Amino acid sequence: MESLGTERYLIEILEANLFELKNINMLNSNKSCEIYNYSKCLEYYLESNSPCLEQALSHFSEASELKDIALLRLLNLKKSNDLKQVSKVWAIAKSDSIYSGEAAIALGRTHLRFSEFEKALEAFQLAYTKLDQLGCKKRSMRAYQNLIITKTRIEPNRKYIHDYELLAAKAAEVGETAVEAISYHNISRELLYFNAGELALKFSNKALALLNNDRGTLHYYEAILNKCHVLIELKRFTEAYHEYQVALTSTHPQIKEATEAIKLLLDKKELEQKFDHIEPCWFDKLNLQHKENKITPSKMEMKLIDFIKGEPREKVDIIDHLYGKDSEWESSQNKLRVLLHRFRKKFPEYIIEENDKLGLIEDNVFSA
């Protein structure tokens, strides 16, 4: 049975963001114990620093559950699927060990990386339960977040914006700002697919405002790249280029690959804007793709969507929100009817009307 002090130390490192983890490790640098060793491994894992993580493994004792979990994380970074190691960590995850929840979340990340979605789902569900029982409320939120992400891979045609909103609220309750931020990041991505650029930017900014203590992590740079993409679509190229330069400072291999794709998109969109005035035939001769005729919501339509997403709203409240409480009632009703008619011509199956309320159909709201 682990001592209470050991359990508290474990919970402290598992609940920490990267900034907090670095501080904890600095304050405990004189310690020589398995949890300190694992804490250093987590720090290196979050930075995608494979060489340092590999070196840190040598400080564990041979028969160490935390060493097995850390080794699985290293293999994950190296994109190596070692079935024997996976099997060892599954045994830990299904045991009564205080490390079982951490073992399960590491397994989930591994199975997700290799597109083994059903196994990832099982692992994240187990991690959520075990971590919650241990008292790791923040860490359990991270497991739940990964559970939703895995579901998006299994059922990609289902829409998840409402799931992310609920997750953000639950994460905020326990002070898990990273999960709250990543939820906003995912909402932003879905809104961008819907061509709702301004609203996507709003959620992107909300995400990054919460990620100050996660600078250097993979999810921080993913949020930076998403904001860059949103700004490109909004043709705010100077701002987009600034975010692109921030992304260039990342050492994560996945981000390095993504920045190359973003740079191509940035160059292409800038070039399209420069040649926007010329005839399409000459555009084709320059081997440039002509701008797609995207159907996008108007500002007033987006104001409506922003107000009714998450829960249905009474028409009277919608009219007050869109046109002001002092607006003439009959005129405002007509304006709303026209607005709905125009929106439904563009997007036929997104708004439902029932009992004098308007809401978004969950299964047709914003696709990523």
C-alpha positions in Angstrom: 0.0 0.0 0.0 1.4 3.4 -1.0 1.9 6.0 1.6 -0.5 9.0 1.7 2.5 11.3 0.9 3.4 9.3 -2.1 -0.2 9.4 -3.4 -0.4 13.2 -2.9 2.9 13.7 -4.7 1.6 11.5 -7.6 -1.6 13.5 -7.8 0.4 16.8 -7.8 2.5 15.9 -10.8 -0.4 14.3 -12.7 -2.6 17.4 -12.3 0.2 19.8 -13.3 0.5 21.7 -16.6 4.0 22.0 -18.1 4.9 25.2 -16.4 3.8 23.8 -13.0 5.6 20.5 -13.7 8.9 22.3 -14.4 8.6 24.2 -11.1 7.7 21.0 -9.1 10.7 19.2 -10.6 13.0 22.1 -9.9 11.9 22.2 -6.2 12.3 18.4 -5.9 15.5 18.0 -7.8 17.2 16.5 -4.7 14.7 13.7 -4.5 15.5 10.2 -5.6 12.3 8.3 -6.0 10.2 6.7 -8.8 7.6 9.5 -8.9 10.2 12.2 -9.3 11.7 10.2 -12.1 8.3 9.8 -13.8 7.7 13.5 -13.3 10.8 14.3 -15.3 9.7 11.8 -17.9 6.3 13.6 -18.2 8.1 17.0 -18.6 10.1 15.6 -21.5 7.1 13.9 -23.0 5.1 17.1 -23.0 8.0 18.8 -24.8 8.4 15.9 -27.3 12.0 15.5 -26.1 12.7 11.9 -26.9 16.5 11.9 -26.1 16.0 13.3 -22.6 13.1 11.0 -21.9 15.1 8.0 -23.0 18.0 9.1 -20.7 15.6 9.6 -17.8 14.5 6.0 -18.0 17.9 4.8 -16.8 17.1 6.3 -13.3 14.3 3.9 -12.6 14.7 0.6 -10.8 14.3 -2.4 -13.2 11.0 -3.6 -11.8 9.0 -0.4 -12.0 5.5 0.2 -13.1 6.2 3.8 -13.8 9.2 2.9 -15.9 6.9 0.7 -18.0 4.4 3.6 -18.5 7.2 6.1 -19.3 8.7 3.6 -21.8 5.3 3.4 -23.5 5.2 7.2 -23.7 8.7 7.2 -25.3 7.6 4.6 -27.9 4.6 6.7 -28.6 6.8 9.7 -29.4 9.0 7.5 -31.6 5.9 6.2 -33.4 6.8 2.6 -32.4 4.0 0.2 -31.5 5.6 -2.5 -29.2 2.8 -5.0 -28.5 4.8 -6.6 -25.6 5.1 -3.2 -23.9 1.5 -2.4 -24.5 0.5 -5.7 -22.9 2.6 -5.0 -19.8 1.0 -1.5 -19.4 -2.5 -3.0 -19.9 -1.8 -5.3 -16.9 -1.0 -2.2 -14.8 -4.1 -0.4 -16.0 -6.4 -3.2 -15.0 -4.7 -3.7 -11.6 -5.3 -2.0 -8.2 -2.1 0.0 -8.5 -2.3 3.8 -7.9 -0.6 4.1 -11.3 -3.4 2.3 -13.1 -5.2 5.5 -14.2 -2.0 6.9 -15.6 -1.2 3.6 -17.3 -4.7 3.7 -19.0 -4.3 7.3 -20.3 -0.9 6.4 -21.7 -2.4 3.4 -23.4 -5.2 5.5 -24.9 -2.7 7.9 -26.4 -0.8 4.9 -27.9 -3.9 3.2 -29.4 -5.2 6.5 -30.7 -1.8 7.3 -32.4 -2.0 3.9 -34.3 -5.7 4.3 -35.2 -6.8 1.5 -32.9 -9.9 3.5 -31.9 -11.9 0.9 -30.1 -9.0 0.0 -27.8 -8.3 3.7 -27.3 -11.9 4.2 -26.3 -11.7 1.4 -23.8 -8.4 2.8 -22.4 -9.7 6.4 -22.0 -12.9 5.2 -20.3 -10.9 3.2 -17.9 -8.5 6.1 -17.3 -11.4 8.5 -16.6 -12.8 6.1 -14.0 -9.5 5.2 -12.3 -8.2 8.8 -12.2 -11.5 10.1 -10.8 -11.4 7.4 -8.0 -7.8 8.4 -7.2 -8.9 12.1 -6.8 -7.2 13.3 -9.9 -10.1 15.4 -11.1 -8.1 17.5 -13.6 -6.4 14.4 -15.1 -9.7 12.6 -15.4 -11.0 15.6 -17.5 -8.0 15.0 -19.8 -9.0 11.4 -20.2 -12.6 12.4 -20.9 -11.4 14.9 -23.5 -9.5 12.2 -25.2 -12.6 10.0 -25.0 -14.5 12.6 -27.1 -11.6 13.0 -29.5 -11.6 9.2 -30.0 -15.3 9.2 -30.7 -14.8 11.8 -33.4 -12.5 9.2 -35.2 -15.0 6.4 -34.8 -18.1 8.5 -35.9 -16.6 11.3 -38.0 -20.0 12.3 -39.4 -21.5 13.1 -36.0 -21.2 16.6 -34.8 -19.5 17.3 -31.5 -19.7 21.0 -30.8 -22.2 20.4 -27.9 -19.9 17.8 -26.4 -17.0 20.2 -26.4 -19.1 22.9 -24.8 -20.1 20.6 -22.0 -16.5 19.5 -21.6 -15.3 23.1 -21.4 -17.9 23.8 -18.6 -16.9 20.6 -16.7 -13.2 21.4 -17.0 -13.7 25.0 -15.8 -15.5 23.6 -12.7 -12.4 21.7 -11.6 -9.9 24.3 -12.8 -8.5 22.3 -15.7 -7.7 25.2 -18.0 -5.9 23.1 -20.6 -8.9 20.9 -21.3 -11.2 24.0 -21.3 -8.8 25.6 -23.8 -8.6 22.6 -26.1 -12.4 22.4 -26.1 -12.6 26.0 -27.3 -9.9 25.1 -29.9 -11.9 22.2 -31.2 -15.1 24.4 -31.4 -13.0 26.9 -33.3 -12.0 24.3 -35.8 -15.6 23.2 -36.4 -16.7 26.8 -36.9 -14.0 27.3 -39.4 -15.2 24.3 -41.4 -18.6 26.0 -41.4 -16.9 29.2 -42.8 -17.8 31.1 -39.7 -14.4 32.7 -39.5 -15.1 35.6 -37.1 -16.7 33.3 -34.6 -13.9 30.7 -35.0 -11.4 33.5 -34.2 -13.3 34.3 -31.0 -13.0 30.8 -29.8 -9.4 30.5 -30.9 -8.5 33.6 -28.8 -10.4 32.1 -25.8 -8.3 29.0 -26.1 -5.0 30.7 -26.3 -5.8 33.0 -23.4 -6.1 29.9 -21.2 -2.9 28.3 -22.5 -0.2 30.7 -21.1 1.1 28.0 -18.7 1.1 25.4 -21.5 3.5 27.2 -23.7 5.9 24.7 -25.3 3.3 21.8 -25.4 1.9 20.2 -28.5 -1.6 21.5 -27.8 -0.3 25.1 -27.4 1.2 25.1 -30.9 -1.8 23.3 -32.4 -3.9 26.2 -31.1 -1.4 28.7 -32.6 -1.7 27.0 -36.0 -5.4 26.9 -35.8 -5.5 30.7 -35.2 -3.1 31.1 -38.1 -5.5 29.1 -40.3 -8.5 31.2 -39.2 -6.7 34.5 -39.9 -5.7 33.2 -43.4 -9.3 32.4 -44.2 -10.2 35.9 -43.0 -7.5 37.4 -45.2 -5.7 39.0 -42.3 -2.4 37.9 -43.6 -0.1 40.1 -41.5 -1.6 38.7 -38.3 -1.5 35.1 -39.7 2.2 35.5 -40.5 2.9 36.5 -36.9 1.2 33.3 -35.6 3.1 31.3 -38.2 6.4 32.7 -36.9 5.4 31.7 -33.3 4.7 28.1 -34.6 8.1 28.0 -36.2 9.7 28.1 -32.7 8.2 24.6 -31.9 10.4 21.6 -31.6 7.5 19.1 -32.0 7.8 17.1 -35.2 4.0 17.2 -35.8 4.1 21.0 -35.7 7.1 21.3 -38.0 5.1 19.3 -40.6 2.0 21.3 -40.0 3.8 24.7 -40.4 5.0 23.6 -43.8 1.4 23.1 -44.9 0.3 26.4 -43.3 3.0 28.3 -45.2 1.8 26.8 -48.5 -1.7 27.8 -47.6 -0.6 31.3 -46.6 1.4 31.8 -49.8 -1.5 30.5 -51.9 -4.2 32.7 -50.3 -2.0 35.8 -50.6 -1.3 35.0 -54.2 -5.0 34.5 -54.9 -5.8 37.9 -53.4 -3.1 39.6 -55.6 -4.5 38.0 -58.8 -8.2 38.2 -57.8 -8.9 41.0 -60.4 -7.7 39.0 -63.4 -9.8 36.9 -65.8 -10.2 33.2 -64.7 -8.6 31.9 -67.9 -5.4 33.9 -67.2 -5.6 32.7 -63.5 -5.6 29.1 -64.8 -2.7 29.8 -67.1 -0.7 30.9 -64.1 -1.4 27.5 -62.6 -3.3 29.0 -59.7 -6.6 27.6 -58.4 -9.4 30.1 -58.7 -11.1 31.0 -55.5 -13.9 28.6 -54.5 -17.3 30.1 -54.3 -17.9 29.3 -50.6 -21.3 29.8 -49.2 -20.8 31.7 -45.9 -23.3 33.1 -43.3 -23.8 36.8 -43.1 -22.8 38.7 -39.9 -26.4 38.8 -38.8 -26.8 35.1 -39.5 -23.7 34.4 -37.4 -25.1 36.5 -34.6 -28.2 34.3 -34.7 -26.1 31.1 -34.7 -23.9 32.3 -31.8 -27.0 33.1 -29.7 -28.9 29.8 -30.2 -26.0 27.4 -30.2 -26.0 25.2 -27.1 -29.7 25.6 -26.2 -33.0 26.6 -28.0 -34.1 30.3 -27.5 -37.5 31.9 -27.5 -38.2 34.0 -30.6 -38.9 37.0 -28.4 -35.4 36.8 -26.9 -33.8 36.3 -30.3 -35.5 39.4 -31.6 -34.4 41.4 -28.6 -30.8 40.1 -29.1 -30.7 40.8 -32.9 -32.7 44.0 -33.2 -32.8 45.5 -29.7 -35.5 45.6 -27.1 -36.9 48.8 -28.4 -37.4 47.6 -32.0 -40.9 47.6 -33.5 -42.3 44.1 -32.9 -44.1 43.4 -36.2 -41.2 44.8 -38.2 -38.7 42.7 -36.2 -40.7 39.5 -36.7 -40.6 40.1 -40.5 -36.9 40.7 -40.4 -36.4 37.4 -38.5 -38.5 35.5 -41.0 -36.5 36.9 -43.9 -33.2 36.1 -42.0 -34.3 32.5 -41.4 -35.5 32.1 -45.0 -32.1 33.3 -46.4 -30.1 31.1 -43.9 -32.2 28.0 -44.7 -31.6 28.5 -48.5 -27.9 28.4 -47.8 -28.0 25.7 -45.0 -31.3 23.8 -45.2 -30.9 21.5 -42.2 -29.3 23.4 -39.4 -32.0 25.3 -37.6 -35.0 23.7 -36.0 -38.2 25.6 -35.0 -40.4 24.2 -32.2 -42.9 25.7 -29.7 -41.9 29.2 -30.8 -38.2 28.5 -30.1 -35.2 28.2 -32.5 -32.3 25.9 -32.0 -29.5 24.2 -33.9 -30.1 20.5 -34.8 -27.3 18.8 -32.8 -26.5 16.2 -35.5 -26.1 19.0 -38.1 -24.2 21.6 -36.2 -20.7 22.6 -37.4 -18.6 19.8 -38.8 -14.8 19.4 -38.3 
